Amino acid sequence: MQQRYFIETLGCPKNQVDSDKLEGTLVAQGLRSTAKAGDADLVVVNTCAFIEAARQESIDTILSLEAVRKPGAKLVVTGCMAERYGAELAEALPEVDQVAGFGVPVRLGVKSAAPVPDLDLLNLPRPRSHSPWAYVKIAEGCDRKCGFCAIPSFRGPQRSRTPESILEEVRSLQVAEVVLVAQDLASYGKDDPSLGGGAIVDLVKAVSAEVPRTRLLYLYPSDLTDGLIDAICATGVPYFDLSLQHVSKPLLRRMRRWGDGDRFLRRIEAIRRLEPSAAFRSNFIVGYPGETEADHDQLLAFVEAAQLDWCGFFSYSREDGTYAADLDGVVAPSLMAERLHELTELQDGITARRRDALIGSTIEVLVDRAGIGRSHREAPEIDGVVQVSPALVVGAMHEVEVVGALGPDLIGAGAR
C-alpha cells in the first residue's frame, strides 16, 4: 500500500518553499499526500525558531500532532528549530522519531538528530503550485549581523542560486504571480562574483518576462537602489516591502542597522513621486534594549508621516547568541505592550483610511480562489484581500471596481 505523508509548515514564506521542496522529494520517493495528520504514515513539522513565541508554537504543534498520529506512523521535526537545537530537541522530545536539520533526508526509520545537511533543499525541484501564485526562494542564509537576529548562526552565510535554476523553477510552477523571497533579497548575487553587480535587478527583469506579476519581499533599505526601484515599478507590481525595524538613528545603530527615519521618508516620498500607486509595507521592533520614550515618539511620528499601507509591529525577543542578548536598557514587558498597542492602533487607522480612499477606483486583481483576489497592493497571506464576484475565473486577471472597504479588505463590484 502506498504510504502517505502530512506536512505542517510554521513560520515565514521561506519555510513554505522548503516544505514544497521536501514534498517534491517525498513524492519522488513514492509517497502521496493526505490532508489529515491522523491518516499519514509520515508526519513532518517544519518548525520556526525566529523568536520565543514561534518556538513555543512549534513545540505545541509537534505535541498536538503526536497525539493524533496513527500507530506506527513516524513523526519528523525539521526546519529552523531542528537546525538550531538538533540534539537538544531530540533529547527533549522522545515522542519524535527524527530531528532533521535543513536538507537531511526524511526517513521512515530510526530516531536520530541530524544537524548536518546532506541534501540541498534550495536547489531541489518542487511540485506545481496549488495556487495561482508561489513563493520562490532565490538565496539561503544571510551575511548581515543585525543585533537582534540569530538566523545567520543556523542558516549560515548567504548562498545565491543561479539565475538559470531560479527561472527553471519559475517556469515549472506555472503561476501568474511569483513572490521572490530570501533573508536579504536585495543582496542577491553579492556572494557570487560571477553574477556581477546589480544581480537582483537583472533577476527581477528576467522573472518578470516569465510571469504576469513579480513581487519582492524583504528589502533591506540601504540596497534599495534607483535601478532596483525602476525594475520593481516596471514589473507592474510597485510593492515595496522595506525591512526598516525602527527609525531612531541611535537605536538603529544599537541594532547594527543602517539608516534613520528622515532617510526612509525621503526614499518613500521619491518612490511615490515616481509611481503614485506604489504600496508600502514594513516591520518594526518594539522594546529593543535601550529604546527610550523619545525613540518611541520618533517611531510614532514616522508611522504617521509615512502613511504606509501595511505595518507589522513585534515585541523584542531576546535570542541567545545575538549581540542584543547582553545589552543593557531592557524594556519592561508591560511597557512594550503599551507601545505595541499604541503603534498598532495608529497604523490600523492609517490602513483603513488608505483602503477607503480606493473606493470608486478600478483595479486589476488576480483571483486566488473563488471570490477572493488581490491587486498589486496586497501580498499573499500577509495583507488584506479584495472580495470579488465568485463567478470570476480563478488564476486569471480581472478589472474590478472597488465599491467598498471593510478594514484591511476591499469589496469589488459583484462580491457577496
DOLUM-884133 format. One record per residue (C-alpha): x, y, z. Coordinates in nm, 4 decimals. Example, Ala and Ser with C-alpha at 12.3 -4.5 7.8 and 13.67 -1.06 7.14 Angstrom:
2
{u = 1.2300&v = -0.4500&w = 0.7800} $
{u = 1.3670&v = -0.1060&w = 0.7140} $
//
This chain:
416
{u = 0.0000&v = 0.0000&w = 0.0000} $
{u = 0.1313&v = 0.3451&w = -0.0937} $
{u = 0.2474&v = 0.5373&w = 0.2128} $
{u = 0.1118&v = 0.8818&w = 0.2885} $
{u = 0.2678&v = 1.1974&w = 0.4313} $
{u = 0.1420&v = 1.5092&w = 0.6064} $
{u = 0.3486&v = 1.8316&w = 0.6361} $
{u = 0.2709&v = 2.1136&w = 0.8809} $
{u = 0.4590&v = 2.4347&w = 0.7984} $
{u = 0.5197&v = 2.7108&w = 1.0540} $
{u = 0.6921&v = 3.0448&w = 1.0210} $
{u = 0.7796&v = 3.2552&w = 0.7193} $
{u = 0.7318&v = 3.2101&w = 0.3423} $
{u = 1.0874&v = 3.0790&w = 0.3132} $
{u = 0.9822&v = 2.7815&w = 0.5256} $
{u = 0.6896&v = 2.7205&w = 0.2911} $
{u = 0.9301&v = 2.6936&w = -0.0006} $
{u = 1.1373&v = 2.4414&w = 0.1971} $
{u = 0.8219&v = 2.2381&w = 0.2630} $
{u = 0.7293&v = 2.2456&w = -0.1053} $
{u = 1.0707&v = 2.1091&w = -0.1967} $
{u = 1.0521&v = 1.8468&w = 0.0745} $
{u = 0.7114&v = 1.7490&w = -0.0638} $
{u = 0.8622&v = 1.7105&w = -0.4093} $
{u = 1.1273&v = 1.4797&w = -0.2640} $
{u = 0.8701&v = 1.2652&w = -0.0821} $
{u = 0.6529&v = 1.2343&w = -0.3923} $
{u = 0.9604&v = 1.1266&w = -0.5893} $
{u = 1.0153&v = 0.8585&w = -0.3243} $
{u = 0.6680&v = 0.7209&w = -0.3932} $
{u = 0.4657&v = 0.8752&w = -0.1090} $
{u = 0.1403&v = 1.0641&w = -0.1551} $
{u = -0.0057&v = 1.3463&w = 0.0499} $
{u = -0.3005&v = 1.3390&w = 0.2865} $
{u = -0.4933&v = 1.6287&w = 0.4335} $
{u = -0.5256&v = 1.4640&w = 0.7755} $
{u = -0.2291&v = 1.4026&w = 1.0024} $
{u = -0.4084&v = 1.1055&w = 1.1548} $
{u = -0.4092&v = 0.9264&w = 0.8183} $
{u = -0.0388&v = 0.9770&w = 0.7481} $
{u = 0.2425&v = 0.7249&w = 0.7742} $
{u = 0.4882&v = 1.0156&w = 0.7936} $
{u = 0.4100&v = 1.3384&w = 0.9800} $
{u = 0.6556&v = 1.6251&w = 0.9256} $
{u = 0.6643&v = 1.9514&w = 1.1227} $
{u = 0.8655&v = 2.2276&w = 0.9551} $
{u = 0.9414&v = 2.4493&w = 1.2546} $
{u = 1.0211&v = 2.8161&w = 1.3127} $
{u = 1.2775&v = 2.9380&w = 1.5675} $
{u = 1.2856&v = 3.3117&w = 1.4999} $
{u = 1.1504&v = 3.4239&w = 1.8376} $
{u = 1.0344&v = 3.2571&w = 2.1585} $
{u = 0.6663&v = 3.2692&w = 2.0623} $
{u = 0.7445&v = 3.0898&w = 1.7356} $
{u = 0.9442&v = 2.8229&w = 1.9171} $
{u = 0.6584&v = 2.7631&w = 2.1601} $
{u = 0.4119&v = 2.7339&w = 1.8720} $
{u = 0.6433&v = 2.4787&w = 1.7110} $
{u = 0.6596&v = 2.2695&w = 2.0302} $
{u = 0.2825&v = 2.2879&w = 2.0769} $
{u = 0.2275&v = 2.1796&w = 1.7171} $
{u = 0.4672&v = 1.8861&w = 1.7496} $
{u = 0.2893&v = 1.7614&w = 2.0616} $
{u = -0.0584&v = 1.8076&w = 1.9132} $
{u = 0.0329&v = 1.6112&w = 1.6006} $
{u = 0.1996&v = 1.3420&w = 1.8099} $
{u = -0.1319&v = 1.2985&w = 1.9887} $
{u = -0.3276&v = 1.2317&w = 1.6684} $
{u = -0.0817&v = 1.0258&w = 1.4615} $
{u = -0.1856&v = 0.6687&w = 1.3979} $
{u = 0.0014&v = 0.3704&w = 1.5461} $
{u = 0.3261&v = 0.3082&w = 1.3600} $
{u = 0.3377&v = 0.6499&w = 1.1945} $
{u = 0.6693&v = 0.8354&w = 1.2091} $
{u = 0.6954&v = 1.1911&w = 1.3416} $
{u = 0.9784&v = 1.4031&w = 1.1991} $
{u = 1.0789&v = 1.7549&w = 1.3048} $
{u = 1.2709&v = 1.9705&w = 1.0573} $
{u = 1.3233&v = 2.3411&w = 0.9875} $
{u = 1.4803&v = 2.6138&w = 1.1964} $
{u = 1.4360&v = 2.4575&w = 1.5399} $
{u = 1.5831&v = 2.1310&w = 1.4181} $
{u = 1.8829&v = 2.3120&w = 1.2763} $
{u = 1.9382&v = 2.5370&w = 1.5774} $
{u = 1.8644&v = 2.2898&w = 1.8578} $
{u = 1.9023&v = 1.9490&w = 1.6882} $
{u = 2.0496&v = 1.7234&w = 1.9594} $
{u = 1.8796&v = 1.9152&w = 2.2410} $
{u = 1.5414&v = 1.8879&w = 2.0693} $
{u = 1.5829&v = 1.5154&w = 2.0047} $
{u = 1.6585&v = 1.4590&w = 2.3737} $
{u = 1.3735&v = 1.6793&w = 2.4980} $
{u = 1.1110&v = 1.5221&w = 2.2710} $
{u = 1.1285&v = 1.1423&w = 2.2950} $
{u = 0.7994&v = 1.1308&w = 2.1042} $
{u = 0.9802&v = 1.2407&w = 1.7865} $
{u = 1.1288&v = 0.9731&w = 1.5584} $
{u = 1.3738&v = 1.2004&w = 1.3775} $
{u = 1.5050&v = 1.5550&w = 1.4179} $
{u = 1.6391&v = 1.6524&w = 1.0761} $
{u = 1.8346&v = 1.9690&w = 1.0037} $
{u = 1.7974&v = 2.1511&w = 0.6735} $
{u = 1.8154&v = 1.9185&w = 0.3810} $
{u = 1.8587&v = 1.5961&w = 0.5761} $
{u = 1.6527&v = 1.3252&w = 0.4028} $
{u = 1.3360&v = 1.2444&w = 0.5958} $
{u = 1.3205&v = 0.8697&w = 0.6585} $
{u = 1.0597&v = 0.6321&w = 0.7911} $
{u = 1.3343&v = 0.4880&w = 1.0086} $
{u = 1.5197&v = 0.5269&w = 1.3314} $
{u = 1.5268&v = 0.8135&w = 1.5732} $
{u = 1.8202&v = 1.0473&w = 1.5170} $
{u = 1.9393&v = 1.4048&w = 1.5473} $
{u = 2.0950&v = 1.5079&w = 1.2176} $
{u = 2.2228&v = 1.8639&w = 1.2221} $
{u = 2.4460&v = 1.8304&w = 0.9130} $
{u = 2.2596&v = 1.8528&w = 0.5808} $
{u = 2.3403&v = 1.6092&w = 0.3010} $
{u = 2.0626&v = 1.7255&w = 0.0691} $
{u = 2.0363&v = 2.0829&w = -0.0601} $
{u = 1.6706&v = 2.1877&w = -0.0415} $
{u = 1.7496&v = 2.5236&w = -0.2015} $
{u = 1.8002&v = 2.3747&w = -0.5470} $
{u = 1.5632&v = 2.0775&w = -0.5356} $
{u = 1.2647&v = 2.0670&w = -0.7719} $
{u = 0.9192&v = 2.1200&w = -0.6278} $
{u = 0.5630&v = 2.0348&w = -0.7284} $
{u = 0.3499&v = 2.2654&w = -0.9365} $
{u = 0.1817&v = 2.5277&w = -0.7189} $
{u = -0.1714&v = 2.4627&w = -0.5961} $
{u = -0.2404&v = 2.8389&w = -0.6113} $
{u = -0.2127&v = 3.0989&w = -0.8897} $
{u = 0.0905&v = 3.2396&w = -0.7050} $
{u = 0.4010&v = 3.0928&w = -0.5427} $
{u = 0.6995&v = 3.1935&w = -0.3319} $
{u = 1.0388&v = 3.1377&w = -0.4917} $
{u = 1.3444&v = 3.1424&w = -0.2668} $
{u = 1.6413&v = 3.2914&w = -0.4521} $
{u = 1.9062&v = 3.2614&w = -0.1798} $
{u = 1.9666&v = 3.0960&w = 0.1552} $
{u = 2.1391&v = 3.2399&w = 0.4617} $
{u = 2.2433&v = 3.5945&w = 0.5429} $
{u = 2.5697&v = 3.7897&w = 0.5710} $
{u = 2.4341&v = 4.0700&w = 0.7868} $
{u = 2.4959&v = 4.0977&w = 1.1625} $
{u = 2.1747&v = 4.2579&w = 1.2900} $
{u = 2.1886&v = 4.2757&w = 1.6679} $
{u = 1.8567&v = 4.1013&w = 1.7322} $
{u = 1.8750&v = 3.8180&w = 1.4792} $
{u = 2.0097&v = 3.4661&w = 1.5272} $
{u = 1.9253&v = 3.3438&w = 1.1759} $
{u = 2.2818&v = 3.3668&w = 1.0340} $
{u = 2.4010&v = 3.1383&w = 1.3150} $
{u = 2.1950&v = 2.8460&w = 1.1852} $
{u = 2.1054&v = 2.9390&w = 0.8267} $
{u = 2.4679&v = 3.0219&w = 0.7534} $
{u = 2.6159&v = 3.2796&w = 0.5142} $
{u = 2.4300&v = 3.3864&w = 0.2034} $
{u = 2.4226&v = 3.1384&w = -0.0844} $
{u = 2.2625&v = 3.2743&w = -0.4006} $
{u = 2.1082&v = 3.0414&w = -0.6537} $
{u = 2.1969&v = 3.0714&w = -1.0199} $
{u = 1.9550&v = 3.2743&w = -1.2317} $
{u = 1.9062&v = 2.9691&w = -1.4536} $
{u = 1.7886&v = 2.7497&w = -1.1644} $
{u = 1.5513&v = 3.0202&w = -1.0432} $
{u = 1.3988&v = 3.0733&w = -1.3873} $
{u = 1.3603&v = 2.6987&w = -1.4368} $
{u = 1.1651&v = 2.6803&w = -1.1110} $
{u = 0.9524&v = 2.9826&w = -1.2057} $
{u = 0.8530&v = 2.8159&w = -1.5336} $
{u = 0.7769&v = 2.4847&w = -1.3673} $
{u = 0.5373&v = 2.6377&w = -1.1148} $
{u = 0.3002&v = 2.7665&w = -1.3879} $
{u = 0.1653&v = 3.0575&w = -1.1841} $
{u = 0.0500&v = 3.4114&w = -1.2578} $
{u = 0.2437&v = 3.5669&w = -0.9686} $
{u = 0.5893&v = 3.4866&w = -0.8355} $
{u = 0.6893&v = 3.6235&w = -0.4951} $
{u = 1.0681&v = 3.6354&w = -0.4624} $
{u = 1.1929&v = 3.5765&w = -0.1058} $
{u = 1.5257&v = 3.5476&w = 0.0762} $
{u = 1.6688&v = 3.6536&w = 0.4100} $
{u = 1.8290&v = 3.9536&w = 0.2358} $
{u = 1.6640&v = 3.9748&w = -0.1041} $
{u = 1.8327&v = 4.2858&w = -0.2455} $
{u = 2.1768&v = 4.1373&w = -0.1717} $
{u = 2.1134&v = 3.8533&w = -0.4145} $
{u = 2.4302&v = 3.7651&w = -0.6039} $
{u = 2.6752&v = 3.9600&w = -0.3868} $
{u = 2.8238&v = 3.6299&w = -0.2659} $
{u = 2.8863&v = 3.5138&w = -0.6235} $
{u = 3.1310&v = 3.7279&w = -0.8251} $
{u = 3.0254&v = 3.5536&w = -1.1454} $
{u = 2.6834&v = 3.7202&w = -1.1230} $
{u = 2.8313&v = 4.0701&w = -1.1211} $
{u = 2.6883&v = 4.3861&w = -0.9652} $
{u = 2.3173&v = 4.4526&w = -0.9729} $
{u = 2.2281&v = 4.0842&w = -0.9969} $
{u = 1.8924&v = 4.1388&w = -0.8284} $
{u = 1.7910&v = 4.3938&w = -1.0931} $
{u = 1.8754&v = 4.1544&w = -1.3752} $
{u = 1.6912&v = 3.8736&w = -1.1986} $
{u = 1.3760&v = 4.0802&w = -1.1447} $
{u = 1.3701&v = 4.1687&w = -1.5127} $
{u = 1.4215&v = 3.8053&w = -1.6142} $
{u = 1.1479&v = 3.6719&w = -1.3842} $
{u = 0.9110&v = 3.9469&w = -1.4933} $
{u = 0.9499&v = 3.8327&w = -1.8521} $
{u = 0.8186&v = 3.4890&w = -1.7482} $
{u = 0.5103&v = 3.5752&w = -1.5394} $
{u = 0.2453&v = 3.8498&w = -1.5320} $
{u = 0.3354&v = 3.9517&w = -1.1764} $
{u = 0.6673&v = 3.9604&w = -0.9913} $
{u = 0.6652&v = 4.0673&w = -0.6263} $
{u = 0.9620&v = 4.1156&w = -0.3906} $
{u = 0.9540&v = 4.0651&w = -0.0137} $
{u = 1.2116&v = 4.1719&w = 0.2480} $
{u = 1.4196&v = 4.4575&w = 0.1055} $
{u = 1.6999&v = 4.5986&w = 0.3208} $
{u = 1.6726&v = 4.9783&w = 0.2773} $
{u = 2.0394&v = 5.0511&w = 0.2035} $
{u = 2.0251&v = 4.8243&w = -0.1025} $
{u = 1.7126&v = 4.9823&w = -0.2478} $
{u = 1.8947&v = 5.1428&w = -0.5397} $
{u = 1.7428&v = 5.3580&w = -0.8130} $
{u = 1.7939&v = 5.0694&w = -1.0534} $
{u = 1.6063&v = 4.8272&w = -0.8301} $
{u = 1.3228&v = 5.0740&w = -0.7775} $
{u = 1.2871&v = 5.1176&w = -1.1535} $
{u = 1.2916&v = 4.7399&w = -1.2046} $
{u = 1.0208&v = 4.6867&w = -0.9421} $
{u = 0.7973&v = 4.9548&w = -1.0893} $
{u = 0.8460&v = 4.8095&w = -1.4377} $
{u = 0.7050&v = 4.4735&w = -1.3238} $
{u = 0.3632&v = 4.6308&w = -1.2801} $
{u = 0.3753&v = 4.5409&w = -0.9112} $
{u = 0.5069&v = 4.8562&w = -0.7403} $
{u = 0.5036&v = 4.6963&w = -0.3962} $
{u = 0.7879&v = 4.7792&w = -0.1581} $
{u = 0.8369&v = 4.5617&w = 0.1490} $
{u = 1.1074&v = 4.7513&w = 0.3363} $
{u = 1.2815&v = 4.5969&w = 0.6363} $
{u = 1.3172&v = 4.9126&w = 0.8472} $
{u = 1.2887&v = 4.7776&w = 1.2073} $
{u = 1.2993&v = 5.1265&w = 1.3648} $
{u = 1.3627&v = 5.4924&w = 1.2779} $
{u = 1.5667&v = 5.6253&w = 1.5724} $
{u = 1.9241&v = 5.6570&w = 1.4460} $
{u = 2.0920&v = 5.5762&w = 1.7816} $
{u = 1.8670&v = 5.2753&w = 1.8329} $
{u = 1.9232&v = 5.1515&w = 1.4774} $
{u = 2.2975&v = 5.1646&w = 1.5384} $
{u = 2.2400&v = 4.9590&w = 1.8537} $
{u = 2.0571&v = 4.7154&w = 1.6271} $
{u = 2.3604&v = 4.7210&w = 1.3952} $
{u = 2.1343&v = 4.8555&w = 1.1240} $
{u = 2.1625&v = 5.1294&w = 0.8616} $
{u = 1.9528&v = 5.4400&w = 0.8164} $
{u = 1.7150&v = 5.6653&w = 1.0073} $
{u = 1.3620&v = 5.7957&w = 0.9797} $
{u = 1.4439&v = 6.1006&w = 0.7676} $
{u = 1.6304&v = 5.8894&w = 0.5107} $
{u = 1.3475&v = 5.6409&w = 0.4990} $
{u = 1.0854&v = 5.9109&w = 0.4483} $
{u = 1.2824&v = 6.0730&w = 0.1671} $
{u = 1.3124&v = 5.7405&w = -0.0116} $
{u = 0.9419&v = 5.6619&w = 0.0261} $
{u = 0.8443&v = 6.0078&w = -0.0975} $
{u = 1.0756&v = 5.9743&w = -0.4001} $
{u = 0.9182&v = 5.6415&w = -0.4938} $
{u = 0.5688&v = 5.7885&w = -0.4631} $
{u = 0.6655&v = 6.0737&w = -0.6952} $
{u = 0.7901&v = 5.8170&w = -0.9455} $
{u = 0.4932&v = 5.5813&w = -0.9007} $
{u = 0.1901&v = 5.7301&w = -0.7168} $
{u = 0.0202&v = 5.3905&w = -0.6917} $
{u = 0.3146&v = 5.2320&w = -0.5068} $
{u = 0.2229&v = 5.0298&w = -0.1985} $
{u = 0.4475&v = 5.0027&w = 0.1071} $
{u = 0.4881&v = 4.7528&w = 0.3895} $
{u = 0.7364&v = 4.7459&w = 0.6760} $
{u = 0.8035&v = 4.5798&w = 1.0106} $
{u = 0.9218&v = 4.7400&w = 1.3327} $
{u = 1.0626&v = 4.6038&w = 1.6575} $
{u = 0.9162&v = 4.7495&w = 1.9757} $
{u = 1.1124&v = 4.7434&w = 2.3020} $
{u = 1.4629&v = 4.6730&w = 2.1730} $
{u = 1.7113&v = 4.7209&w = 2.4621} $
{u = 1.7728&v = 5.0894&w = 2.5124} $
{u = 1.4528&v = 5.2090&w = 2.3407} $
{u = 1.3503&v = 5.5314&w = 2.5139} $
{u = 1.0246&v = 5.7226&w = 2.5138} $
{u = 1.1873&v = 5.9659&w = 2.2709} $
{u = 1.2707&v = 5.6755&w = 2.0388} $
{u = 0.9148&v = 5.5523&w = 2.0603} $
{u = 0.7792&v = 5.9003&w = 1.9873} $
{u = 1.0021&v = 5.9158&w = 1.6798} $
{u = 0.8557&v = 5.5896&w = 1.5572} $
{u = 0.5003&v = 5.7118&w = 1.6161} $
{u = 0.5760&v = 6.0314&w = 1.4234} $
{u = 0.7292&v = 5.8324&w = 1.1384} $
{u = 0.4312&v = 5.5978&w = 1.1109} $
{u = 0.2009&v = 5.8994&w = 1.0932} $
{u = 0.4154&v = 6.0763&w = 0.8335} $
{u = 0.4938&v = 5.7739&w = 0.6151} $
{u = 0.1319&v = 5.6614&w = 0.5731} $
{u = 0.2400&v = 5.3079&w = 0.4856} $
{u = -0.0239&v = 5.0704&w = 0.3540} $
{u = 0.0763&v = 4.7879&w = 0.5864} $
{u = 0.2868&v = 4.7580&w = 0.9017} $
{u = 0.3803&v = 4.4800&w = 1.1379} $
{u = 0.4912&v = 4.5584&w = 1.4942} $
{u = 0.6670&v = 4.2996&w = 1.7063} $
{u = 0.7826&v = 4.2950&w = 2.0659} $
{u = 1.1572&v = 4.2436&w = 2.1021} $
{u = 1.2513&v = 3.8834&w = 2.1796} $
{u = 1.5870&v = 3.8125&w = 2.3416} $
{u = 1.7769&v = 3.5496&w = 2.1434} $
{u = 2.0785&v = 3.3685&w = 2.2892} $
{u = 2.3973&v = 3.4265&w = 2.0978} $
{u = 2.2938&v = 3.7591&w = 1.9471} $
{u = 2.4618&v = 4.0943&w = 2.0060} $
{u = 2.1484&v = 4.2321&w = 2.1727} $
{u = 2.1207&v = 3.9478&w = 2.4240} $
{u = 2.3631&v = 4.1154&w = 2.6657} $
{u = 2.2705&v = 4.4794&w = 2.6078} $
{u = 2.1542&v = 4.6981&w = 2.8950} $
{u = 1.8399&v = 4.9082&w = 2.8894} $
{u = 1.5942&v = 4.6189&w = 2.8939} $
{u = 1.2389&v = 4.7419&w = 2.8341} $
{u = 0.9731&v = 4.6057&w = 3.0688} $
{u = 0.7196&v = 4.3732&w = 2.9011} $
{u = 0.4304&v = 4.5885&w = 3.0213} $
{u = 0.5834&v = 4.8970&w = 2.8586} $
{u = 0.6487&v = 4.7035&w = 2.5384} $
{u = 0.2832&v = 4.6024&w = 2.5331} $
{u = 0.1707&v = 4.9646&w = 2.5766} $
{u = 0.3939&v = 5.0836&w = 2.2946} $
{u = 0.2847&v = 4.7981&w = 2.0717} $
{u = -0.0821&v = 4.8803&w = 2.1280} $
{u = -0.0295&v = 5.2497&w = 2.0556} $
{u = 0.1505&v = 5.1814&w = 1.7284} $
{u = -0.0946&v = 4.9154&w = 1.6155} $
{u = -0.3931&v = 5.1392&w = 1.6827} $
{u = -0.2327&v = 5.4221&w = 1.4849} $
{u = -0.1481&v = 5.2018&w = 1.1878} $
{u = -0.4884&v = 5.0317&w = 1.1816} $
{u = -0.6469&v = 5.3730&w = 1.1276} $
{u = -0.3985&v = 5.4603&w = 0.8518} $
{u = -0.4538&v = 5.1303&w = 0.6716} $
{u = -0.8315&v = 5.1697&w = 0.6912} $
{u = -0.8180&v = 5.5237&w = 0.5503} $
{u = -0.5877&v = 5.4202&w = 0.2675} $
{u = -0.8264&v = 5.1389&w = 0.1794} $
{u = -1.1279&v = 5.3726&w = 0.1925} $
{u = -0.9505&v = 5.6075&w = -0.0494} $
{u = -0.9586&v = 5.3362&w = -0.3173} $
{u = -1.3391&v = 5.3218&w = -0.3238} $
{u = -1.4619&v = 5.4195&w = -0.6690} $
{u = -1.1395&v = 5.3233&w = -0.8449} $
{u = -1.0880&v = 5.0377&w = -1.0893} $
{u = -0.8103&v = 4.7907&w = -1.0054} $
{u = -0.6682&v = 4.4786&w = -1.1641} $
{u = -0.6906&v = 4.1721&w = -0.9433} $
{u = -0.5525&v = 3.8216&w = -0.9619} $
{u = -0.8210&v = 3.5819&w = -0.8384} $
{u = -0.6552&v = 3.3441&w = -0.5926} $
{u = -0.9655&v = 3.1396&w = -0.5178} $
{u = -1.3380&v = 3.1736&w = -0.5727} $
{u = -1.4494&v = 3.5161&w = -0.4504} $
{u = -1.1038&v = 3.6305&w = -0.3338} $
{u = -0.8497&v = 3.8321&w = -0.5300} $
{u = -0.5531&v = 4.0640&w = -0.4834} $
{u = -0.4297&v = 4.3754&w = -0.6594} $
{u = -0.0641&v = 4.4800&w = -0.6656} $
{u = -0.1190&v = 4.6385&w = -0.3235} $
{u = -0.1739&v = 4.3086&w = -0.1402} $
{u = 0.0921&v = 4.0446&w = -0.0903} $
{u = -0.0474&v = 3.6940&w = -0.0393} $
{u = -0.1093&v = 3.5715&w = 0.3157} $
{u = 0.0101&v = 3.8873&w = 0.4938} $
{u = -0.2056&v = 4.1749&w = 0.3664} $
{u = -0.5746&v = 4.2302&w = 0.3070} $
{u = -0.7663&v = 4.0879&w = 0.0108} $
{u = -1.0179&v = 4.2036&w = -0.2480} $
{u = -1.3569&v = 4.0367&w = -0.2294} $
{u = -1.4791&v = 3.9763&w = -0.5850} $
{u = -1.7608&v = 3.8003&w = -0.7655} $
{u = -1.7341&v = 3.4216&w = -0.7216} $
{u = -1.8021&v = 3.3976&w = -1.0952} $
{u = -1.4593&v = 3.5403&w = -1.1839} $
{u = -1.2140&v = 3.2820&w = -1.3145} $
{u = -0.9574&v = 3.1666&w = -1.0586} $
{u = -0.5996&v = 3.2198&w = -1.1720} $
{u = -0.6889&v = 3.4959&w = -1.4158} $
{u = -0.6549&v = 3.8743&w = -1.4050} $
{u = -0.9725&v = 4.0824&w = -1.3936} $
{u = -1.0521&v = 4.4526&w = -1.3729} $
{u = -1.2759&v = 4.5243&w = -1.0767} $
{u = -1.4425&v = 4.8399&w = -0.9487} $
{u = -1.3904&v = 4.8945&w = -0.5760} $
{u = -1.7313&v = 4.9600&w = -0.4205} $
{u = -1.6443&v = 4.9345&w = -0.0520} $
{u = -1.3846&v = 4.8632&w = 0.2131} $
{u = -1.4001&v = 4.6653&w = 0.5347} $
{u = -1.0914&v = 4.7241&w = 0.7494} $
{u = -0.7952&v = 4.5878&w = 0.5510} $
{u = -1.0128&v = 4.4311&w = 0.2797} $
{u = -1.1638&v = 4.5846&w = -0.0335} $
{u = -1.5009&v = 4.4919&w = -0.1799} $
{u = -1.5256&v = 4.4643&w = -0.5559} $
{u = -1.8393&v = 4.5013&w = -0.7648} $
{u = -2.0309&v = 4.1757&w = -0.7673} $
{u = -1.8797&v = 4.0469&w = -0.4427} $
{u = -2.1134&v = 3.8798&w = -0.1981} $
//
